[in-house]
């Protein structure tokens, strides 16, 4: 079964963005592997928690069809994380789907992936991604080729569905 890597911050990930997106991906038949800066339990911002099965430095790009960066306040801890950026760049260069929601599209912008691409992000970071060359599209879910961005928890289900649609039949 095809696998998707979901990267969460070590703390304060946004629960809906992980759980609802993951539900949509699993419903479509994908196996989800969760990673963070370190292995172990990561607390969400709304009381949930998730187990990071692996650390970012254990990720093997070829094992996954897509990478999904989950937002929430804690994702700021990944904005300048060189490993998180490297995974995004290598996945994209390998023709894989790269997705990020809420604040997490800043990681993609900092990795250079949103330059001249349509994208969205939590409104507070719109200028940040524009300053990195993104074409800010406003609220909702934006798909530009194999890059998918979404702006808020309420977009989580549609975000998951658009990842599945972009991946196509597997």
Secondary structure, 3 states (H helix, E strand, C coil): CCEEEEECCCEEECHHHHHHHHHHHHHCCCEEEEEECCCEEEEECCCCEEEECEEHHHCCHHHCCEEEECCCHHHHHHCCCHHHHHHHHHHHHCCCEEEEECCCHHHHHHCCCCCCCEECCCHHHHHHHHHCCCEECCCCEEEECCEEEECCHHHHHHHHHHHHHHHCCC
